[in-house]
Amino acid sequence: MRRPIVAGVLATVVLMAASFVAGVRVAERSDPRGLEQVVEAARDIQARSASPVSERDLIRAAIRGMLELLDDPYAAYLDPTAAQSARDLATGSFVGIGVWLRPAEDGLEVSSVLAGSPARDAGIAPGDLLVAADGHPLRGLSAEEAGRFIRGPEGTTVALVVRSGAQEREVEVARERMAFDDVQARLAAPVVAHARVLQIGEGVADRLRRRLEELLAQGAQAVVLDLRGNPGGLAEEAAEVAGLFVEDGPVARFRDGDGELPATGDALAPLPLAVLVDGSTASAAELVAGAVQDHGRGVIVGTQTFGKGAVLAVSDLAEGAAVQFTTAEFLTPDGHVIEGRGIVPDVPVLPGGPTDAQLERAVDVVTSALEGSP
């Protein structure tokens, strides 16, 4: 059975799962002509080849071969573990070790660690560098590419080489099923709400609204929306998140797709807004940042985003596997290309230093807007 799933891009949060973004419904088609040739070849290979090969391996090889013809960087065969991770993330439950990663010079830097996770129990902290996983060097790999070495079935472990400062150590980390709070909000200053959204899954817009309303009731008069490290999410949910700040107009436009994606939901009061982004902000999170920027609703602070504007269809296969491939590309409301380019911040700020320089700058931006308001 083939069931379309709205989806974005595969596993930029490698230990969490896959990130989802705008999708389109895939029309049902009759079996391609000549499919019997594939069946005949598979039977002949299995029956007569001097190299033993299973039917399952032949089927997977045929699927991967078809995907390679697409000239599509996001086309992929998802084995049952990866496919289940993708489904899980949309609901906030996943199997993993509980870290968010971003590319670094010698490996993958830990940008955040989930409270109560196996990674936290193993002593892994933000700023640590993952150098290797089960003997596989991670240098030069994207978070997505490293995922195949770090992901795995629930109940298994992965041996990680972790660098903290100048010290390296090897730790065994369990893979467990976890749930996480995808909206973390607090007062970063007496009148500034800081809301970090870790991914854009089901219901995140409602959770964000509730958290912000609580902080507004405590005296917040401005908002910093933190999308750093956010790999994306469901397109419809991104439209609702953007709709909290953008009252009218499209959140995105589609090239080779169906028109535009409108902002949905009721906007909050038009308070000063800064949106924090970095090189790991991707997919549907870029959709939110692009909408805020193009509508002039807020100031984008941080570093240039990842640049993933693909609209993917994900179709379930037998035994829990799936295939994904690009069906269209989304643009910002003003028609700016995101794929391969990303969102350029209005206020560039590099990370680093003893404090969170990017957050401090975003707080300054919205505080200045308050002081300059009538």
C-alpha positions, 0 to 999 in steps of 0.5 A: 500500500502506498500512503502519501505523507506530508514531509520535508527533509530526511533527518537533519536532526539525525538522532531524533528522526526526519524533518517534515515540510510541505507535501503534496498528494501523490496520484495513484497510477497503474503499474508501469509497463515493463514491471514484469521485466524487473520481476523476471530479472529478480527471479532469474538472479535469485535462482541462478546467480553464483552470488547468493542474494535475498529477495528483500535485498533485490527489491531494495536495490531495485527501489534505490536504482529507481530513485537514483534516476531522479537526480534528486538529492532528497530521494531516498529509500528509508529502511523500517528504522528510519521510516519509523523515526520519521513518523515518530518525530511528528508526534514528539516521540522518537527512538534515539540518544537525545541530542541535536547536532550541527556540522563542525570542522572535526565532527558534529557539534552537540547543540542541545541535549534532551533532559533525561535522555541517555546522552545526558546520562552519559555526560554529553553536553552542548558544545561537545564534539562527536568525532566517531560512532561505532568506529566510523569517523564523523568528520566531513559528514552532515548530520543526515549522513552521520545518522546511519551510524548513530541511529538504531533500534530501541534497546541497542547502544552506540559507541561514541567518541566524544571530544570535550575541549582537548579531552576525548573519551569513548562512551556507550550510549543507549538508544531509547524511546523518548518524548520531548518538549518541543517548545521551551519558553521563559523570560530572557529579560523582564519584558522579553519572552524567549521561546525556543521551538525545537521542531515543527510537529503536530500541535506545536503552534498551539503549545507555542501560543499557550507558552507565549500567552503565559509569558505575556501575562507575566509582563512580557512585551516583546518576543524572541522566537528561537529556531536555531537547530530546528530541522523543520516540520509539517507545512500546515503547522509552520503556517500556524506558527507563522500565523501567530505573528503574520496576520495576512498573506502567504507564508510560502509560494510553491514553484511547480506546486499548487499556488501558495500556503496562507498563514492560518490562525489568529495572530498574537498582539503585534509585539516587537519580534526577533527570530533567531536562526543558524545553519541548522535552521532548515525546511519548515523552520526556514518557511517561518523565518522567510514569512516573518522577514518578507512581511516585515513582521520581525528582525531575523538574527543569527547566521544564514540558514541551511537552505532546504526548500524541497517539497517531499512526498513520502510513501509507505512500503511493505514491512514498514519501509518508505520512499521519499522524493521531491515533488516541488519547491517552496519559495518565500512569500516574495518569491525568494529561493530557499533551496541551496541559499537559505534565509540571510539574517537581517542582523548577522551574529556569529555564535560563541563566547562565554555567553549566548551572543546571538540571544543577547543581540536578539534581546537587544533588538526587541528591547530597542524596538520597545524603547523606540515605540511611541 
